[in-house]
């Protein structure tokens, strides 16, 4: 069985383009709860029409429901689930684990697919999600072909992979940059594409000159056409095209190319097809992480927006023309071009070609100022109107209005009326002719004649699907009577359709009205904790910080070392201390676990800590039977009580509130579930990008991966300077993955008393690069807050931190 080709649709034209060009399934979003809110999207009123259109063309309808759900939104999310089930949507693509649980409970006929936003990157994480009852798993884009092979024998749920389109530099579901810097959450569908902006590289406090490379976090676009045969051999069920923000021409071209690749399992991309892929949208095309990491190719750093096809380099310039060294791609009158200026990408000149003579491109002097160009400038072709027209023709005449199919049964005999019975999804209608059938001397009624006359349904919302004819001997009926019967049938079918739709609407409203919200909100408001003991946890990133925190007697210490092999020595040091202390040591897992990396979990266990801070779903699965105390970190994305409950059932002692929650949303969650389930991070440098891309290897070495990069991360401190001058630290972890942290520390201390009133007792402060003296100052200040010896206002002044909880300001 061939895998499905899954195409995106951000509007009606994209929907038509996907269907017309060979998609097996289409995914799209509604106006809420989807990770592409900047797309046109569709409304709840559209959903029935969309599904009818897709199903009429034997194409499946998948709805992107792939954002985190806040506690106050669960009721609306439940209503939308019911709406989608009633509309016969084939599946919802879900990020939030609580929403997946809710769908199983409320809408069992609606299949749930695990979104790439769930950050599923290993067989262990897939096994965890498999237990949720999902019907398909969308793997992280960072999973390579070699890693994908490890899934085959362990996971039964069908797997889906991205094969084309934009690559996020950060792991999906783990990017907090847009929200922290611009108040637009990627986990809420409002990504501001901070990865596509220019950055400067600061190495050991000094600006490193990188020439024209300024887009240090902007990957090329994924193209995996040539990997299709191997992906098929690896058993991938669904091939996904990214692009709900793209044009219908993009959807048409990409779907065409991948349809051919899947049907023919071709291993070579033709020049014509590559041209199409580059023209409709391209920042450069690369196989992404399909063959593992290649830090020299994934991010070239020269630009972060659409470039199209390279035409050539300017060697001569005239008044209204320029001459290229050679034409690298076809050029013709009407094509749009841009003259590359890597020093000022926002104000590059460009225009449309007036005519082409050999290597010379002529332009209208009124629109293009060629005297501003320099010899050696590269010219890129960014628009091909002729190609756009060709692509538009593929879907232009495809009628979006789907029709109700009718099955006719016709019967009768001489001297009796003709009987016509019609069956459809909206009901059944039966009528008889006013005129009795007569013996036909010539031109009797045949099945073909009946099909031709009864099937004249143009201008109606119906279409003939089949006709069964059971007529005795040769009979005849005036065509005028057949026409009258057809009109009457349409009239009665319209009444049946109206009645059917009204019944469907009433049924939906009844479901919504009778929702049992005691099931949706399974936890009553809990009284504030009677315990007066507040536990302060400190996350340390080196031994010096740990020893300082130990000396101050905090409740718990989390160790998050880049070199996890040092964990055993750190635990041994703590066990050897003679001073009496109740401080407990927990070891953090990496934020990402890939296939074959479960050995890191074993290393954590063998170090014999008091507990483990679990940061990924694979870790939750691996440690489920462990006797170690387990804390779930913020990266598990807990934003509502249903998600929290599911993780607590997996034997986690606490879960950390998601950083997507502001103060009021956090309090809302604390009121709907036992407050002692949660730990709240009060102080931290917000982790922004968490990525497979290694800035150290890409720009401080010529190596492609950890085997040949020379590990510059061991020798240099790196920061990325953004456009407003803030310098954000970049830190590598044990898997050579990078995290870019916010330049400024922030504190939610101003909300501390409110959290205490709500019953919260477990709080965390996270260190980054603080010295021993700085560590002591931060910890002592928060201990003073905890023991009511210092106000939150004074804490903020003393530490000079930003007043903020999570990534959003309270509005």
N, C-alpha and C positions, 0 to 999 in steps of 0.2 A: 504494500500500500504506500503510495507516494505521500511524503509529508505535505502539510498545508502551507500555503503561502499567505501570510498575514500582512495586510496593507493598512496604512493609516488613513484616516479621514478627519480633517478639521472643519469641513463644510460640505455642502451638497455636491458641488462639482468634484471635489476629491472623492466623495463616495461613488459617484458615477464613474470617475476615472479608474478607480480600483476595480470595480466590477467589470467594466468594459475591457480591461487589460489582463484579466486572468486571475484575480485574487480568489482564494478559496474562503477567506474570512477577512472581515474588516473590523478594526477596532476604532472606537470614537468615544468622545466624552460628552457629558451633559454640562450644564452651566455651573454645577457644583461638584465638589469631591473628585476632581480629576487633576492630574499632574501637568496639564497643559491649559491653564485657564486663559492664556493669551491667544489660544486658537479661537476661531469663530464659535466652535462647538454647537451643540444642538440643545433644544429645550425639551422639557418633559412632554410637551404636546407633539413633538416630532417623533417620539420613540416608536409609536405604532406604525407610522408611515415608513420609517427607516427599516424596521424589521420586516415588514411586508415586502418592501422593495428588494431587500437582500435575499430573503427566503424564496421570492419568486424567481431569482436567478441562481438558486442553489448555493448561496453564499452565506456563511455564518456571521452572526452579529455578536461582537464582543464589546462590552462597555467598560471603559477605563474608569474604575472607581478607586483609583490608586493614590489616595492621600491619607494622612493620619486623621483620625476622627477624634474630636474633642468630646468630653463628657456631655456638654450641652447640646451636641449635634447628633447624639445617638438616635433620638426620636426621628429626626428628619432623615437620617441615613436609613433607618428601618423602613420608613415610608417609601424611600426611593428603591430599596431592594424589592419591596412588594410590587411597585410599579413595573420594574424590569422583569420580574417573574411573570406578571400578568401579560406583559407584552411579548412573551416568548423569546426574550433575549437568550442567546445560547450560553453566555458566560459573562461573569464580571471579573475584571482583573484588579486584584486587591493588594494593597500594601499593609493595611492595618490588621493585625492578628485578631483583635477584638471584632472587627467587622466580618472577618471570615467566620468566626464563631457565631456571630449574629445571623449571618446568611444561612448557615446550616440549621439554625433553630427556626427561623422565620420563613425561609424560602428554599426548602429542600430540593425543589425542582430546578433551581438556578445554580448552574455549575460555577465553582469558584476557581479561578486561576491565580496562582501566587505571582505577584508582580516582581519585576527586577528590583523594585524599591525595597523588597524584603531582604536584599543583600544575600542571596543564596549562592554561595561560591564553593561549596564542598559537598561531598556525599553525606556528611554528618548533618549539615544544615538542611539539605534536601530531605533527609530522613525525618528530621524534626517537623518540617512542614508537611511531609507526607501524612503524618498522623493527624493533621488537621482535616484530612478528607478532601484536599484540593484535587482537582482533576487535571491540572497542568501546571508546570513550574517554569517560570521565566528566569533563566540563570543570569547572573551578573555578566556584564559585557567583558569583564576581565578574565573569564574562564577560558583557558587555552584548549586547543584540540587534544593535547596530551593529557591535560587534566580532565577533560570531558570524558575520555575513555574510562576513567576510574568510576564514573557514575553508572556505567552500563550494568554491571553485575550487582549493584547495591540498591538501585532505585527503580521502582516499577512505574511510578507516575510518569507520563509523557513529559519530555523536556522541550522547551522552546528557547531559541537563541536569536539574538539580533544578528542580522547579516548585512545590513546597510544603514547608513545615516550618521548623524552626529554622535560623537562620543563625548560623554561627560568625563572630565579629567578626574573627578572624584567618584568614589563608589556611590551608586544610586541608593538613596535612602540614608546616606551618611554625610551629606553635604549641608553645612549650616552657613555657608558663606553669604549667599544672597540675603538671607534674613538678618544675619549679624551685621552686615555692612550696609544693607539697603532696605531692611524691613520687608523683604519679599521672600517667603519661605519656599524652598524647593520641595519640601515635604508637604506643602499645601498648594502646589501647582503654580507658583509664582516666581520661578527661577529667573533671576536677573542676568544670568550668564556672566558672572564675575570672572569666570575662567577665560573669557574671550577678550579681556582687557589687557593693556600693556602693564608689565612690571619690570622693575630694575632689580638686579641681583647684587645684594650686599654680602660680601664674604669677609668674615673676621673684621667687620666694621668698615670695610673699604668697598666702594662701588667698583664692580668688575665690568669692564667694557666688553660688550658682546656684539658690537657692530650693529647690523640691522635686525638682530634677534631681540625682540622686545615682548613678544607674546609667549611668555615662558610656560603658560599653563593651558595653551589652546591646542588640543590634538587635531590631527587631520581627521577627515571623515572616514568611517568604516566602509570598506568594500570587500565582501567575502564571496564574490561570484565564483572564483576559482577554488574556493574551499567547499562548495556545495557537494561535490561527490563524496568527499571524506566525511562531511557532516551527515550525509545520508547513510554512509556505512556505519557511523557511530550511533545510528538509531534516533537522531533528532526528529521529533514529531512535527515541529512548527518552526518556520523561518520567518522572522519578523523584520519588517522595514520600519525604521524610525521616520517620523516626519509629519506629525499632526499640525505643525506650524508651517508646513511647506505648501507649495502651489499644486493645483491639479495636474499641471504638466509634469511636475516632479513625480507625483504619484503614478501617473500614466507611464512615464519612461522607466522608472525603477521597477515597477510591477512587470512590465513587458520583459525586461532583461532577465529578471529572476524567474519568471514563468518559463522562459526558454531554458534557463540553466537547470531548473528542477526537472522539467520534462525530458530534457536530453542528457542531464547530468554532465554537461560540458565542462571541461577543465581549462578551456582557453577562451578568453574574452576577445571578441572581435574588435577591431579599431572603431567600427561604426558604433557599437554598443558602448564602448568606453567613452567615446565622444558624447553620447547622449547622457551618460551618467555624470560626466564632468560639467556639461552645459546646464543641466537643470538645477544643480546645486553641488558645489564642491569647494572645500577648503584645502584640497589635496586629498587623494584617495589612497588608503593604506589598509592593510589587513588587520589593523588594530592589535588586539592581544591574542589573535587566533594562533600565532606561532610563538607565544610567550612574549616577554617584554623585549623591546628594542628601543632604548631611550634616545638613540640618535635619530630615529625615524618617526616615532609616534608624534613628537612635538618638534616641528622645525623652527618655530618661534618667529617666523617672518611676518605673519599676518593671522588674523583671527576671524575673517569674514569671507564670504563667497568670492572665489577668484575665477571660476570657469576654466577656460582652455587657454593655455599659453600660445600666443600667435608668433611672437618673435621679438628680436632686439633691434632697436632703432639704430641705423647707421648713417642716414642722411635726413635732413629736414628742409622742406620748402615752405612757401607761403601757405599753401592749403594741402600739403601732402607730407607724408613721411615714408621713408623707405626702410624696409626690414632686411636684416642680413639674410634671412630665409623664412619662408612661411612654414610654421610648424603645424598648422591646422588650416582647413579651408576658411576663406574669408570672402564675403560678398556684400553688395550694397544693402544697407539696412541693418547690418549686424552692429551691435553695441559693443564698445571697447572701453577699457580703462587704462590709463598710463600709470604704471606702478610707481608709487612714491612711498617707499618704506619708512621714510622719516615723518610722513604726515598722511597716514592712511585715511583719516577722516575727511581730508580735503583734496583727494586725488582728482585730477582732471580726466575727462572722458567724453565720448560722444558717439555718433553713429557714422558708419562708413558711407560716403557718398558714391564712390565707385572704386574698383580695384583694377590696377594695370600692372601685371607682373608682381613685383615685390612692393609696389607703391600703393599706399592706402590714401585716398583722397577724402577730404572732409569739407563741410561747409564752413567757410572762414568766420561766419557769424556766430557759430556755436562752439568752435574748438580753437583754443589759443596755442598753436603749435610752437610759437616762438618762445614759450616758457619751458619747453621740454629740452632735455639734454641728450646728446648722443650716448647710447648705451642703455637708455630707458627700455624696460620691458613692457610690451603691450599684451594685455590679456583680453580675450573675447568673453564678455559676460552675458551676452544676450544674442539669441538666434531666433528672430521672429518666424522664419520659415519652419524651423523645427517645432516651435510652439504651436503653429497652426496645424502641423501634421499630428501632433499629440492631441490637440483639442478635437480634431476630427474623429479620434477614436471613441470619444465619449459624448460628443455634442448631441447626437440624435438619440441617445439612450434615455427613454422616458422614465422619470423618477416615480411617476404615478403608477403604482402597482395595481393590478386588477384582481378581483375575486374570481377564481376559476369555477366554472359550472360544469356539472356532469348531467347530460340529458338522457332520459329514457322515453322513447316514443313507441306507442302501441295503438292498435286499432284494426277493425275489419269492416267489410262492406256493410252499409246501412247503420253504422254506429259512429259516434263522434271520435275524433282523433284525440287520444290522451297524451299529454306531455307532463312528465315529472322531472323536476330539476332539483339536484342536491348540491349544496355548497357548504362552506364552513360557517356561513351565517344562518343556515336553516334550509328547509325544504319547501318547495312550492309545487302545486299540482293543479292543472287546468284541463278543460276539455273544449273542443271546438264547438261553435254554434251550428255549424254545417256538418251534416253526416257525410262519411266517406262514400264515394261512388266507385263503380268499376271503371277502371281506366282503359280507354280504347287506345290511347297513345300517351306518351310521356308520363308514366306513373311516378308516384312519389318514391324516391330512392333515398338511401342514406346520404348520398352526396347532395341531393337537392335539399334535404332537410338541414344538413350541415350548413349549406350555403345561405339558406334563408333564416333559420333560427340563430345562426352564428353571426348575423349582422349586428354586432353589439358595439360598433364604434361610437364614440361619444358617451358611452356609459362607463361605469366602473366595473364592468363584468367582461369575462372572456370565456369562450367555449373551450373546454378541455377535452371532453369526450362525448360521444353520442352513441347510445345503443338503440338499435332499430328493430322492432318486433311487429311488423305489419303483415296481415294475412292477405295473400294474393296481391294482384295489381290494383292499387287504389289510387284515387286522385282527390285533391282538395284545392280549391282556388288559392292562388298565391296571396291574394288580398287577405284571406282568412289566416294564413300562416303569419302574415305581417301583423295582423291584429293580435294574434296570440303572443307573438314575440314582444310586442309593446306591453301587453298585459302582464306577461311574465316579468319584465323589467320593473314595472310598477310595483308588483307584489314583492319582488326580490329586494327592492329599495326599502320597502316597509320592514321586511325581515331583517335587513342589515341595520336599519335604525334601531329596531327592537334589540338586536344582538348587541350592538354597541352600548345601548342603554343598560342592558343587563350586565355587560362586562364592567361598565363604569360603576354600577351599584355594587357589584360584587367586590370591586377594588375598594370602594369607600367603606364597605362593611368590614373588610379585612383591616383597614387602617383604623377604623373606629373601635374595633375589638382587639387591638394590640394589647397584649398583657405586658405592661411596662415593668411589672415586678420581675419578669424574666429578663427584660432588656437591662434593667438596673437591679442586679441580683443582690445588692448590698444596701441595707438601710443606712441612713445617716448614723454614724457611730459617735458616741459621746467622746469628748476630749479625754485623752489619756490621763489617768490618775497619777501616773509616775511623774516624779519631778526630775528624774535623771535625764539629762540631755547628753547624747553621745556625739562626740566630735571626731570625725575621721579625717586623716590627712593623707593625700595621695602624694607620694614622693617619687622622684624620677632619678635619684642617685643615692648612694650610700651616705653621703654627708647629710643630705636632707633627712634621711631616715634616722640617723643617730641623733640629730637635733630634736626631731619629733618624739623619739623614744624618751629622751631626757626630760621632756615636758609632760610626759604621762598622758597623752591623748588616748581615747578609747580604742581606736583602730588605726592601723597604718596600712595603706594600700601601696604596694611596690609596683611601679611601672617602669622597669629598666629596659633600655634598648637591647642590652645583652642579657637574655633570660638565663644564660648559663651562670650568671652571678647571683641568681635567686637563692641557690642552695647555701652559698657562703653568707648571704645576708640573713637567712633564717638561722644559720648556725651562730652568727654573731649575737642575734637577739636571745637565743637560748642560753648563751654563755654569760649574759649579764647577771650580776649578783643582786642588783637592786630589786626590791619587790615592786612589781608593777602589774597592772591588769591589762596592759596594752597587748592587743592581738594583731598578728601580722597576716595580711591577705596578699595574695599574688594576683596580678592582673594578667589576663590572657591578651593576646593581640586583638585589635579591633576587627581584623579580617582573618579568617582561616580558609586556606585554599586546600584543594585535594592533595593528600600526601603530607599535610602539615599537622596531623594529629599528634605527632611526636612532641610538639610543644606542650600539649595538654599533659602528656605523660611526664615531661620534665617538671611541670608545675606540681604534679602529684608527688613525685619523688623528693621534692624539696621539703615536704611535710610542713606546709604552713597551717595556720589556724583556719584559713578559708581561702576562697577564690573569688575574684571580681571577674564576672563573665561578661564578655563584650560582644559575643556573636552567637547565632543560633546553633552553630556546630558545637560550641562549648556547652550550651544548655543541654544538648543531646548527649554529649560525651560524659559530662559530670552528673547525669541524672541519678545514678546509683551511688555516687561518692558520699562518704560520710563527712566530707569537708563542708563547712558552712558556706553557702553560696549567695552572692549578691549579684543581681543583674544590673549592668551599667546603663547609662543613658542611651547607648547605641542600640538597645533593644526597642527603642521608640514606644515607650509606654505613655499613652496620652488619655486613656479612658479606663474605667473600672473593669471592663470585660477583658481587655488585654492584660491588665494587672493580675486579675484572678487566674488567667490561664498560666502565667508564669509562676505564680505562687503555687499552683497545683503541680508545677514541675519541680517542686521542693526548693525554690529559691526563698531565702529568708527575707530579703528586701529586694525591691526594684527601684532603680533611680528614676526620678521624674525626667521625662523627655525635656530636652532644652528648647523644644518648640512651644512649651507652655509658658505663658506669662503668669503673673501673680494670681490674678483672678481665676484663670483656668486651672492653675495648680490647686487653689483652695477648693474649687468645684470638685476636682477629683478626690481630694482628701475628705470631702463631705459625703461622697458616694461610696467610699470603700474604707476599710479599716486603715486609719492613718499610720499605724505601726507597720504597714506593708512597705512604706516608702522611705527612701533616703533622698534628701534635697541637697543639691550642690549650691552652696552659697558663694563661693569664691573660686575664680578660675580665669585663665586666659582661654577664651572660647576656641575650641578646635573647629577650624573652618573647613578647609579641604582635607579629606583623607583619601589618598590616591595611590594607585599602583605606579604611577609616573614618579620617577625619582629625579628631583631637581639637581641633586648632587652629581649623579652619574651623567645626566644629560648635558650639563653646562660646566662641570668641573673635571670632566674626563672625556675620553673618546670611546669609552666602553659601552657596550650594548646592554649589559646586565651585571649582576653581582659577581659573576665569574671573572670579569675582565675590566671592571671599572676602577680598581685600585682603592676602593672604599674611601673616597674623599670625605664622607660623612664622619669618619673617625678623626679627621684632622682639622676640619673647618666648621665654623659656626656660620650658618646661612640665614639671611632674612630676605624677604621679598618686599620691595618698596612699591606701594601702589600710587595711583595718580594724585592722591592728596598728601603724599609724603609719609604716610604711616608705614613702619617697617615691621612686617609680620614674621616671627620666627618660624623656621621650617626644621622639623625634627624627623629623623628616620627611625623606624622600629626594627624588630628582629627579622621581619620579612622584607626588609628594604623598602617598605611602604613609607610614604611621607605624609606628615600632617603639618599643615600650615596653621599656626595659632594666631589669634588676634594679638595685635601689638600691645593693647591695653588690658590690664586685669580688670575684671568687673566683680561686683558684689551685690548679692540680694539681701544683705543684712537689714536693709530698711523694712523688709517684710518678715523678719525673724519672729517678732512677737505675735503676728497674725498666724504664722505657721504653728507656733507653740499652742495658741488658743485652739487651733483646729486639731490638735492631738499629735502633731509631728514631733519626734524626739531624736531623729537621726539626721545629722547634717555633715556636709563634707566641704573641705577646702582643698583645692588642687594647686600644687606647686609646678613650676616649669623650669626656669633656670636660676632660681634664687640661690644665693650663697647661704652658708650656715647662719650668718648674722641676719640676713633678710628673712630666712625661714623662721628663725626664732621670733622675729618681730611680728610676722604675719600670724603665727600660731598664738602667741601670747595675746595679741589684740583680739582674736576671735574667742579665746578662752575668757577674756574679760567680758566680752559680749554675752557669752553663754552664762557666766556667773553674775550677770547684772551689775558689773562694775564699770561698764562703758556703754554709752548709747550708740545706736546705729549711725547717727549723724556724726558723732565724734570718730567712729571707726572709719567712715568714708573719708573724713578729713585727714586722719592720721595716715592711712594707707594710700591716699590719693587714687582711689579706684573709681570706676564708672558705676553709678547706681543702676543696676539692671539685673533681672533674673532671667536666665535662659537667653535666647537670642532676640526676643522682641521687647520693646518698650511697652509698658502698660498704657493702653489707650482708653 
